[in-house]
Amino acid sequence: MIDGAHTPATVFLARKYYDVQKYATNPGPMSATFIYLIANYPWWSQLPNDIRTGLQTAVGRLMKEQRAEIEVEDQKIFEQIAARASRSWS
């Protein structure tokens, strides 16, 4: 039997899962960022092509920037988890 959980690093740290869970790994997908651009289709289709392309480009760039920030933050959180876990597992 395999016992596991799929939990964001921030939740793992905040709920002190390291007190009851001996192993953790950073699978990466937990840093997924969702950005929605919601528009009425008739309105969207009437926009000039350069405006639609510009909006799509801006959203893509924002997603990459946010994911990069989340990866840095996740690394810091995993370091905190490792430090706390080593104390609780000793």
Residue, then its C-alpha position, 0 to 999 in steps of 0.5 A: m500500500i502507498d499512502g500519500a497526499h498531494t498538498p501545496a507546500t504552503v498548506f503542508l507547512a501551515r498544517k504542520y504535516y511534517d509532524v506526522q509525515k516522514y517524507a515529502t517531495n516537490p512534484g512541481p505541479m502544485s505551483a500551477t497558476f491559473i489565469y482566466l481571461i473571460a470575455n463575451y465571444p461576440w465582443w472578443s471576436q470584434l476586437p482587432n487582431d492585434i489587441r487580442t494577440g496583445l492580451q493573449t501575450a500579456v496573459g502568457r507572460l503573467m503566467k510565466e512570471q507568477r510561476a517563477e515567483i511561486e517556484v522561488e517561494d516553494q523552494k523557501i517553504f521546502e527549506q522551512i519544512a526540512a528544518r522543522a521536520s528534522r527537529s520533529w523526526s529526531 
